[in-house]
Amino acid sequence: VGKRLVELQVGSPDKLRLVARFPAPEWVEDRLHSVLTAHRLSGEWFSWCAEIELLVSLIREGHMMNVMRFLIAPIDGD
């Protein structure tokens, strides 16, 4: 995690901080990018939005089944 954060920090003028993390197969990151495409700023960067806030909350609270449900049928109907 620390190495990835350092890699991402290079591309950001703002100080980054980890807000949530969870182990997942690669398809989950791909699906997150797809679900959040409307909020993509550039590459790995997304604007903070209600969907991200919800996902962070679910991850922090350990509700991984709800995270998976979101990825299958996100709020915006994707």
All heavy atoms as an XYZ file, in Angstrom:
628
protein
N       0.826     -1.194      0.000
C       0.000      0.000      0.000
C       0.867      1.254      0.000
O       0.610      2.180     -0.753
C      -0.964      0.007      1.209
C      -1.680      1.322      1.334
C      -1.937     -1.138      1.121
N       1.892      1.272      0.826
C       2.764      2.440      0.906
C       3.431      2.755     -0.414
O       3.512      3.916     -0.813
N       3.895      1.707     -1.119
C       4.547      1.904     -2.414
C       3.571      2.493     -3.430
O       3.914      3.409     -4.164
C       5.097      0.573     -2.917
C       5.810      0.675     -4.232
C       6.317     -0.680     -4.694
C       6.917     -0.554     -6.084
N       7.287     -1.832     -6.650
N       2.352      1.972     -3.450
C       1.343      2.470     -4.405
C       0.995      3.929     -4.106
O       0.843      4.743     -5.022
C       0.088      1.591     -4.331
C      -1.002      2.009     -5.282
C      -0.602      1.748     -6.724
N      -1.713      2.043     -7.614
C      -1.606      2.677     -8.757
N      -0.433      3.072     -9.193
N      -2.655      2.908     -9.498
N       0.884      4.282     -2.823
C       0.564      5.654     -2.448
C       1.682      6.601     -2.890
O       1.415      7.692     -3.396
C       0.325      5.752     -0.935
C      -0.255      7.051     -0.419
C      -1.589      7.373     -1.078
C      -0.439      6.970      1.095
N       2.929      6.168     -2.739
C       4.069      6.977     -3.187
C       4.009      7.164     -4.702
O       4.221      8.270     -5.207
C       5.405      6.326     -2.763
C       6.589      6.983     -3.461
C       5.574      6.395     -1.258
N       3.679      6.079     -5.447
C       3.562      6.176     -6.902
C       2.476      7.171     -7.302
O       2.661      7.972     -8.213
C       3.247      4.806     -7.505
C       4.378      3.814     -7.402
C       3.952      2.399     -7.789
O       2.751      2.161     -8.033
O       4.829      1.526     -7.821
N       1.341      7.106     -6.631
C       0.235      8.012     -6.944
C       0.560      9.448     -6.553
O       0.149     10.385     -7.238
C      -1.046      7.556     -6.248
C      -1.662      6.268     -6.781
C      -2.787      5.808     -5.854
C      -2.174      6.452     -8.197
N       1.291      9.629     -5.455
C       1.623     10.972     -4.980
C       2.417     11.742     -6.027
O       2.238     12.945     -6.179
C       2.406     10.897     -3.668
C       2.687     12.249     -3.041
C       1.427     13.010     -2.682
O       0.670     12.599     -1.822
N       1.181     14.120     -3.348
N       3.252     11.038     -6.785
C       4.058     11.682     -7.825
C       3.169     12.422     -8.815
O       3.527     13.493     -9.301
C       4.937     10.629     -8.553
C       5.593     11.225     -9.785
C       5.980     10.076     -7.607
N       1.977     11.880     -9.097
C       1.089     12.505    -10.067
C       0.108     13.502     -9.489
O      -0.763     13.989    -10.195
N       0.224     13.809     -8.201
C      -0.735     14.707     -7.573
C      -0.044     15.901     -6.921
O       0.899     15.730     -6.151
C      -1.536     13.961     -6.498
O      -2.366     14.862     -5.789
N      -0.536     17.104     -7.186
C       0.028     18.272     -6.515
C      -0.433     18.376     -5.062
O       0.169     19.086     -4.263
C      -0.510     19.446     -7.336
C      -1.798     18.932     -7.903
C      -1.581     17.460     -8.143
N      -1.509     17.663     -4.726
C      -2.049     17.692     -3.366
C      -1.541     16.495     -2.568
O      -1.291     15.423     -3.125
C      -3.583     17.659     -3.395
C      -4.169     18.835     -4.155
O      -3.703     19.969     -3.921
O      -5.060     18.615     -4.982
N      -1.423     16.663     -1.264
C      -1.017     15.565     -0.382
C      -2.119     14.512     -0.368
O      -3.287     14.819     -0.119
C      -0.775     16.106      1.036
C      -0.480     15.063      2.065
C       0.938     14.576      1.954
C       1.231     13.664      3.145
N       2.196     12.667      2.863
N      -1.766     13.271     -0.667
C      -2.751     12.187     -0.679
C      -2.764     11.477      0.669
O      -1.750     11.418      1.363
C      -2.398     11.167     -1.770
C      -2.351     11.689     -3.196
C      -1.960     10.564     -4.145
C      -3.691     12.281     -3.597
N      -3.926     10.938      0.999
C      -4.033     10.098      2.195
C      -4.970      8.946      1.870
O      -5.919      9.089      1.101
C      -4.521     10.874      3.405
C      -5.921     11.384      3.335
C      -6.267     12.237      4.571
N      -7.597     12.759      4.441
C      -8.694     12.148      4.891
N      -8.596     11.008      5.522
N      -9.884     12.690      4.720
N      -4.656      7.810      2.426
C      -5.466      6.621      2.209
C      -6.737      6.727      3.041
O      -6.672      6.959      4.249
C      -4.668      5.378      2.630
C      -5.330      4.039      2.423
C      -5.503      3.750      0.945
C      -4.480      2.949      3.065
N      -7.896      6.606      2.410
C      -9.158      6.708      3.142
C      -9.813      5.355      3.357
O     -10.615      5.194      4.268
C     -10.154      7.687      2.468
C      -9.618      9.107      2.518
C     -10.495      7.271      1.063
N      -9.482      4.371      2.500
C     -10.025      3.023      2.665
C      -9.267      2.082      1.740
O      -8.733      2.505      0.718
C     -11.509      2.984      2.330
N      -9.237      0.822      2.114
C      -8.634     -0.184      1.246
C      -9.257     -1.532      1.561
O      -9.796     -1.747      2.655
C      -7.128     -0.247      1.406
C      -6.695     -0.807      2.739
C      -5.201     -0.883      2.828
N      -4.820     -1.427      4.118
C      -3.831     -2.269      4.300
N      -3.096     -2.643      3.282
N      -3.558     -2.723      5.488
N      -9.203     -2.411      0.584
C      -9.670     -3.777      0.784
C      -9.040     -4.668     -0.268
O      -8.764     -4.226     -1.382
C     -11.206     -3.848      0.737
C     -11.819     -3.494     -0.593
C     -12.221     -4.485     -1.474
C     -12.005     -2.173     -0.953
C     -12.792     -4.165     -2.691
C     -12.582     -1.836     -2.169
C     -12.972     -2.842     -3.047
N      -8.767     -5.921      0.100
C      -8.196     -6.845     -0.874
C      -9.264     -7.249     -1.882
O     -10.414     -7.491     -1.519
C      -7.759     -8.038     -0.018
C      -8.634     -7.988      1.189
C      -8.964     -6.529      1.409
N      -8.889     -7.267     -3.152
C      -9.853     -7.616     -4.193
C      -9.119     -8.042     -5.454
O      -8.004     -7.587     -5.708
C     -10.754     -6.424     -4.491
N      -9.766     -8.874     -6.253
C      -9.170     -9.234     -7.543
C      -9.151     -8.026     -8.483
O      -9.871     -7.046     -8.268
C     -10.086    -10.341     -8.080
C     -11.355    -10.222     -7.308
C     -11.031     -9.555     -6.005
N      -8.354     -8.111     -9.524
C      -8.174     -6.988    -10.450
C      -9.478     -6.532    -11.098
O      -9.673     -5.346    -11.360
C      -7.168     -7.374    -11.530
C      -6.731     -6.206    -12.388
C      -5.614     -6.563    -13.338
O      -4.677     -7.259    -12.915
O      -5.696     -6.144    -14.500
N     -10.406     -7.443    -11.327
C     -11.660     -7.057    -11.994
C     -12.438     -6.042    -11.166
O     -13.184     -5.235    -11.720
C     -12.545     -8.272    -12.316
C     -13.182     -8.934    -11.143
C     -12.720    -10.021    -10.460
C     -14.409     -8.568    -10.501
N     -13.569    -10.346     -9.427
C     -14.615     -9.467     -9.437
C     -15.350     -7.557    -10.718
C     -15.716     -9.386     -8.590
C     -16.449     -7.476     -9.872
C     -16.626     -8.382     -8.831
N     -12.243     -6.051     -9.835
C     -12.964     -5.106     -8.974
C     -12.489     -3.682     -9.264
O     -13.308     -2.766     -9.397
C     -12.809     -5.470     -7.481
C     -13.380     -4.381     -6.596
C     -13.477     -6.818     -7.191
N     -11.189     -3.476     -9.389
C     -10.691     -2.138     -9.730
C     -11.200     -1.718    -11.105
O     -11.634     -0.571    -11.297
C      -9.165     -2.082     -9.709
C      -8.650     -0.692    -10.037
C      -7.143     -0.536     -9.973
O      -6.438     -1.503     -9.645
O      -6.677      0.583    -10.266
N     -11.173     -2.654    -12.057
C     -11.688     -2.343    -13.394
C     -13.157     -1.930    -13.326
O     -13.578     -0.968    -13.969
C     -11.534     -3.548    -14.325
C     -10.079     -3.890    -14.619
O      -9.205     -3.029    -14.406
O      -9.829     -5.030    -15.064
N     -13.939     -2.645    -12.529
C     -15.371     -2.340    -12.412
C     -15.577     -0.996    -11.710
O     -16.456     -0.217    -12.096
C     -16.092     -3.464    -11.657
C     -17.564     -3.259    -11.511
C     -18.291     -3.300    -12.839
N     -19.713     -3.043    -12.611
C     -20.489     -2.378    -13.433
N     -20.041     -1.951    -14.582
N     -21.747     -2.171    -13.134
N     -14.781     -0.715    -10.682
C     -14.875      0.592    -10.013
C     -14.625      1.715    -11.017
O     -15.345      2.713    -11.036
C     -13.880      0.688     -8.860
C     -14.274     -0.017     -7.572
C     -13.093     -0.098     -6.628
C     -15.450      0.676     -6.913
N     -13.610      1.565    -11.847
C     -13.321      2.580    -12.867
C     -14.508      2.739    -13.802
O     -14.873      3.856    -14.173
C     -12.066      2.204    -13.650
C     -10.801      2.524    -12.940
N      -9.864      3.380    -13.457
C     -10.316      2.122    -11.746
C      -8.852      3.486    -12.605
N      -9.110      2.727    -11.561
N     -15.133      1.638    -14.165
C     -16.288      1.687    -15.054
C     -17.484      2.367    -14.388
O     -18.126      3.245    -14.968
C     -16.657      0.263    -15.475
O     -17.813      0.269    -16.255
N     -17.777      1.971    -13.166
C     -18.924      2.514    -12.434
C     -18.753      4.011    -12.158
O     -19.722      4.766    -12.190
C     -19.124      1.735    -11.107
C     -20.090      2.440    -10.184
C     -19.585      0.309    -11.387
N     -17.523      4.424    -11.924
C     -17.265      5.822    -11.545
C     -16.796      6.683    -12.722
O     -16.356      7.813    -12.526
C     -16.229      5.870    -10.416
C     -16.652      5.163     -9.129
C     -15.472      5.066     -8.165
C     -17.831      5.875     -8.478
N     -16.940      6.194    -13.929
C     -16.415      6.899    -15.108
C     -16.932      8.331    -15.238
O     -16.201      9.208    -15.695
C     -16.679      6.082    -16.392
O     -15.883      6.640    -17.439
C     -18.144      6.076    -16.778
N     -18.145      8.592    -14.821
C     -18.698      9.957    -14.909
C     -17.952     10.937    -14.003
O     -18.034     12.156    -14.194
C     -20.179      9.948    -14.545
N     -17.209     10.406    -13.033
C     -16.497     11.254    -12.071
C     -14.981     11.264    -12.306
O     -14.236     11.816    -11.518
C     -16.807     10.792    -10.644
C     -18.273     10.728    -10.370
N     -19.054     11.849    -10.231
C     -19.118      9.676    -10.275
C     -20.311     11.496    -10.035
N     -20.376     10.174    -10.060
N     -14.555     10.616    -13.415
C     -13.118     10.536    -13.712
C     -12.597     11.912    -14.107
O     -13.168     12.594    -14.962
C     -12.859      9.552    -14.843
C     -11.363      9.380    -15.157
C     -11.112      8.488    -16.350
N     -11.789      7.218    -16.284
C     -11.313      6.136    -15.660
N     -10.159      6.196    -15.041
N     -12.000      5.013    -15.664
N     -11.506     12.296    -13.473
C     -10.826     13.540    -13.830
C      -9.790     13.243    -14.907
O      -9.754     13.889    -15.938
C     -10.157     14.161    -12.610
C     -11.104     14.581    -11.480
C     -10.307     15.001    -10.249
C     -12.012     15.703    -11.951
N      -8.948     12.217    -14.616
C      -7.908     11.801    -15.552
C      -7.247     10.544    -15.000
O      -6.910     10.497    -13.816
C      -6.867     12.909    -15.698
O      -5.785     12.476    -16.476
N      -7.081      9.522    -15.841
C      -6.385      8.305    -15.416
C      -6.975      7.697    -14.160
O      -8.116      7.263    -14.140
N      -6.182      7.691    -13.104
C      -6.588      7.113    -11.817
C      -7.326      8.105    -10.925
O      -7.657      7.778     -9.791
C      -5.352      6.609    -11.050
C      -4.591      5.495    -11.717
C      -5.270      4.147    -11.524
O      -5.902      3.927    -10.479
O      -5.165      3.310    -12.427
N      -7.565      9.301    -11.405
C      -8.105     10.360    -10.563
C      -9.601     10.563    -10.800
O     -10.058     10.684    -11.923
C      -7.355     11.673    -10.817
C      -5.890     11.497    -10.590
C      -4.929     11.369    -11.543
C      -5.228     11.363     -9.339
N      -3.709     11.190    -10.960
C      -3.855     11.174     -9.604
C      -5.649     11.385     -8.021
C      -2.906     11.011     -8.602
C      -4.707     11.228     -7.024
C      -3.361     11.048     -7.312
N     -10.337     10.635     -9.685
C     -11.783     10.837     -9.717
C     -12.142     11.982     -8.781
O     -11.501     12.177     -7.754
C     -12.514      9.565     -9.251
C     -12.285      8.391    -10.149
C     -11.163      7.595    -10.011
C     -13.190      8.085    -11.161
C     -10.942      6.515    -10.861
C     -12.980      7.020    -12.007
C     -11.847      6.227    -11.853
N     -13.179     12.731     -9.138
C     -13.649     13.763     -8.215
C     -14.438     13.079     -7.096
O     -15.068     12.042     -7.313
C     -14.524     14.786     -8.951
O     -15.635     14.154     -9.549
N     -14.363     13.664     -5.916
C     -15.105     13.124     -4.766
C     -16.587     13.276     -5.071
O     -17.033     14.324     -5.523
C     -14.725     13.873     -3.498
C     -15.228     13.210     -2.267
C     -16.322     13.573     -1.547
C     -14.684     12.073     -1.607
N     -16.492     12.736     -0.484
C     -15.502     11.792     -0.492
C     -13.591     11.249     -1.852
C     -15.253     10.745      0.375
C     -13.344     10.205     -0.983
C     -14.173      9.959      0.121
N     -17.348     12.208     -4.859
C     -18.773     12.228     -5.173
C     -19.525     11.354     -4.173
O     -18.912     10.664     -3.355
C     -19.004     11.724     -6.597
S     -18.443     10.027     -6.862
N     -20.828     11.373     -4.242
C     -21.655     10.592     -3.316
C     -21.355      9.106     -3.419
O     -21.326      8.401     -2.406
C     -23.135     10.852     -3.583
N     -21.111      8.604     -4.636
C     -20.818      7.182     -4.819
C     -19.518      6.777     -4.128
O     -19.440      5.748     -3.465
C     -20.758      6.822     -6.306
C     -22.096      6.895     -6.994
C     -22.398      8.270     -7.585
O     -21.746      9.270     -7.210
O     -23.297      8.335     -8.431
N     -18.491      7.608     -4.273
C     -17.217      7.311     -3.618
C     -17.368      7.404     -2.112
O     -16.855      6.563     -1.373
C     -16.096      8.237     -4.141
C     -15.797      7.891     -5.605
C     -14.848      8.135     -3.273
C     -14.803      8.811     -6.284
N     -18.078      8.403     -1.649
C     -18.310      8.541     -0.209
C     -19.026      7.309      0.345
O     -18.659      6.787      1.402
C     -19.118      9.803      0.081
C     -19.178     10.130      1.549
C     -19.693     11.538      1.812
O     -19.731     12.371      0.905
O     -20.048     11.781      2.974
N     -20.030      6.811     -0.381
C     -20.744      5.607      0.034
C     -19.810      4.405      0.061
O     -19.787      3.645      1.039
C     -21.922      5.342     -0.909
C     -22.648      4.009     -0.696
C     -23.290      3.953      0.681
C     -23.685      3.787     -1.787
N     -19.026      4.213     -0.983
C     -18.099      3.080     -1.033
C     -17.091      3.132      0.103
O     -16.829      2.116      0.751
C     -17.377      3.043     -2.377
C     -18.214      2.556     -3.551
C     -17.516      2.862     -4.867
C     -18.505      1.070     -3.416
N     -16.526      4.283      0.366
C     -15.560      4.431      1.466
C     -16.226      4.070      2.787
O     -15.662      3.336      3.596
C     -14.968      5.864      1.496
C     -14.213      6.112      2.794
C     -14.062      6.084      0.286
N     -17.421      4.549      3.008
C     -18.154      4.244      4.234
C     -18.401      2.740      4.365
O     -18.180      2.150      5.429
C     -19.477      5.008      4.251
O     -20.227      4.677      5.381
N     -18.851      2.109      3.286
C     -19.113      0.665      3.326
C     -17.841     -0.131      3.607
O     -17.850     -1.082      4.398
C     -19.726      0.206      1.992
C     -21.142      0.682      1.694
C     -21.523      0.333      0.253
C     -22.143      0.101      2.678
N     -16.742      0.260      2.974
C     -15.468     -0.432      3.186
C     -15.001     -0.260      4.623
O     -14.627     -1.224      5.285
C     -14.402      0.074      2.192
C     -14.785     -0.353      0.766
C     -13.019     -0.447      2.560
C     -14.028      0.381     -0.325
N     -15.033      0.967      5.135
C     -14.594      1.225      6.514
C     -15.418      0.441      7.534
O     -14.904      0.023      8.554
C     -14.686      2.712      6.834
C     -13.604      3.542      6.211
C     -13.793      4.986      6.585
N     -12.682      5.804      6.146
C     -12.658      7.124      6.226
N     -13.695      7.765      6.731
N     -11.628      7.796      5.804
N     -16.705      0.258      7.237
C     -17.591     -0.442      8.159
C     -17.597     -1.954      7.930
O     -18.300     -2.681      8.635
C     -19.006      0.124      8.032
C     -19.093      1.565      8.500
C     -20.422      2.223      8.172
O     -21.375      1.511      7.790
O     -20.508      3.459      8.289
N     -16.820     -2.413      6.944
C     -16.702     -3.842      6.704
C     -17.877     -4.473      5.976
O     -18.069     -5.685      6.037
N     -18.654     -3.678      5.274
C     -19.831     -4.189      4.559
C     -19.463     -4.562      3.117
O     -19.984     -3.990      2.152
C     -20.944     -3.137      4.563
C     -21.422     -2.782      5.923
N     -22.033     -3.691      6.756
C     -21.369     -1.614      6.608
C     -22.345     -3.090      7.897
N     -21.948     -1.831      7.833
N     -18.587     -5.549      2.982
C     -18.067     -5.895      1.666
C     -19.137     -6.469      0.736
O     -19.068     -6.281     -0.483
C     -16.884     -6.856      1.798
C     -15.693     -6.231      2.536
S     -15.278     -4.544      1.997
C     -14.819     -4.831      0.314
N     -20.125     -7.162      1.266
C     -21.199     -7.662      0.407
C     -21.948     -6.494     -0.238
O     -22.337     -6.569     -1.399
C     -22.167     -8.558      1.186
C     -21.591     -9.906      1.545
S     -21.017    -10.839      0.099
C     -22.541    -11.120     -0.760
N     -22.131     -5.416      0.501
C     -22.793     -4.236     -0.067
C     -21.919     -3.548     -1.111
O     -22.435     -2.992     -2.080
C     -23.208     -3.259      1.027
C     -24.361     -3.771      1.846
O     -25.161     -4.579      1.367
N     -24.453     -3.343      3.081
N     -20.596     -3.593     -0.923
C     -19.689     -3.055     -1.933
C     -19.858     -3.859     -3.223
O     -19.980     -3.295     -4.307
C     -18.214     -3.093     -1.454
C     -17.266     -2.751     -2.591
C     -18.008     -2.147     -0.273
N     -19.890     -5.181     -3.102
C     -20.056     -6.027     -4.284
C     -21.414     -5.783     -4.943
O     -21.510     -5.739     -6.171
C     -19.902     -7.510     -3.926
C     -18.501     -7.891     -3.493
S     -17.287     -7.525     -4.791
C     -16.022     -6.745     -3.845
N     -22.441     -5.597     -4.147
C     -23.764     -5.276     -4.707
C     -23.715     -3.965     -5.491
O     -24.313     -3.841     -6.550
C     -24.807     -5.194     -3.602
C     -25.207     -6.536     -3.053
C     -26.340     -6.406     -2.033
N     -26.533     -7.679     -1.388
C     -26.229     -7.952     -0.124
N     -25.731     -7.010      0.653
N     -26.426     -9.155      0.373
N     -23.016     -2.981     -4.948
C     -22.874     -1.695     -5.622
C     -22.187     -1.875     -6.974
O     -22.576     -1.271     -7.969
C     -22.068     -0.727     -4.744
C     -21.824      0.604     -5.393
C     -22.732      1.631     -5.249
C     -20.683      0.831     -6.144
C     -22.511      2.875     -5.851
C     -20.462      2.062     -6.751
C     -21.382      3.070     -6.600
N     -21.172     -2.730     -7.009
C     -20.441     -2.941     -8.255
C     -21.296     -3.646     -9.301
O     -21.133     -3.429    -10.496
C     -19.168     -3.750     -7.994
C     -18.104     -3.036     -7.163
C     -16.954     -3.975     -6.878
C     -17.624     -1.793     -7.857
N     -22.210     -4.468     -8.848
C     -23.083     -5.191     -9.769
C     -24.229     -4.293    -10.243
O     -24.584     -4.287    -11.419
C     -23.630     -6.470     -9.108
C     -22.468     -7.432     -8.872
C     -24.715     -7.111     -9.962
C     -22.794     -8.589     -7.957
N     -24.819     -3.523     -9.328
C     -25.952     -2.647     -9.653
C     -25.766     -1.316     -8.961
O     -26.375     -1.046     -7.938
C     -27.263     -3.298     -9.220
N     -24.871     -0.457     -9.484
C     -24.597      0.828     -8.835
C     -25.816      1.738     -8.790
O     -26.773      1.562     -9.527
C     -23.481      1.437     -9.682
C     -23.563      0.736    -10.977
C     -24.135     -0.631    -10.713
N     -25.731      2.714     -7.923
C     -26.804      3.667     -7.681
C     -27.294      4.325     -8.966
O     -28.485      4.470     -9.182
C     -26.335      4.757     -6.696
C     -26.122      4.136     -5.324
C     -27.349      5.888     -6.606
C     -25.427      5.049     -4.347
N     -26.361      4.677     -9.867
C     -26.765      5.401    -11.074
C     -27.371      4.483    -12.135
O     -27.683      4.943    -13.226
C     -25.585      6.181    -11.647
C     -24.476      5.273    -12.174
O     -24.616      4.042    -12.132
O     -23.468      5.811    -12.637
N     -27.525      3.198    -11.813
C     -28.172      2.267    -12.736
C     -27.268      1.758    -13.835
O     -27.722      1.191    -14.799
N     -25.942      1.949    -13.704
C     -24.983      1.478    -14.699
C     -25.115     -0.015    -14.920
O     -25.306     -0.779    -14.069
C     -23.554      1.835    -14.241
C     -22.508      1.388    -15.227
O     -22.704      1.655    -16.436
O     -21.501      0.811    -14.802
